[in-house]
Amino acid sequence: AQKSASRFLEEDVKAFTIESRNVLIAQAVIPSIEDIACTAQQIEEALEEQALRKGADLFVMVFTDILQKGSYFYFGGPLKSVLETTEQTPLFMEHVLSRKNQILPWITNRLKDAL
């Protein structure tokens, strides 16, 4: 069965405090981005709604794609503009697989530079 965007956002979420801000990072390991039935818009709407509900300054959804050996990023919450690029959503980062060793340091650095 296909999962809704909000289901993905509830499964593997970790909370972090970065620069005194409440940051939530959800990660789903998937065989391929093609396996996601939700549209980018649905994911972003769910991120906005959950960020508001959970009082998060930033909510990041990461889909780690095994076949592409990288991760797709979606952002929600008041601080999402810090991480969003002018490129098309989602942002894809090759060889970025680890929330703890790669994703968290990247988000931390971006927030430190912006705040």
KANOR-V802208 format. One record per helix or strand of 3 or more residues. SS is the DSSP state (@ for helix, = for strand). FROM is the first residue (numbers start at 0). LEN is the number of residues. Records with the same first field share a line. If there is no record, write none. Layout:
# KANOR-V802208
SS->FROM-LEN / FROM-LEN
This chain:
# KANOR-V802208
@->4-7 / 32-3 / 39-15 / 79-4 / 98-16
=->12-6 / 20-10 / 57-8 / 69-7 / 90-4
